[in-house]
Amino acid sequence: MTNGDMRNGPCGVCGADEVYQGEFTGQVGLRPVGVTLGKRPVFDVYLCGACGHAQWHLKLTPGLRSYIERRLDRRPPR
C-alpha cells in the first residue's frame, strides 16, 4: 500500500520525485466480477521513474459514477 497520492507529490512507495503522468485507455472494460458487459473508462496513470510503482485514477463522469454505483460491489473499509 502506498503512503501518498502521486497526483500531488512524490512516489508514495520510495519517495522519489520522479513521477510521470500518462493516460490508459483502449479495449478494456470496467465491469463487475464475472459479468461480460462494461464501460470503457479512461484512467490517469502516475508512474514512478525510480521504482516503477504506478497509481491509476479514474476520470469519473456522472454516467460512469452512476454505472459504478449500480453495477459494482462496494468494498467496505477494513
Helices and strands as residue ranges (DSSP letters): G 6-8, E 19-24, E 43-48, E 54-58, H 62-71
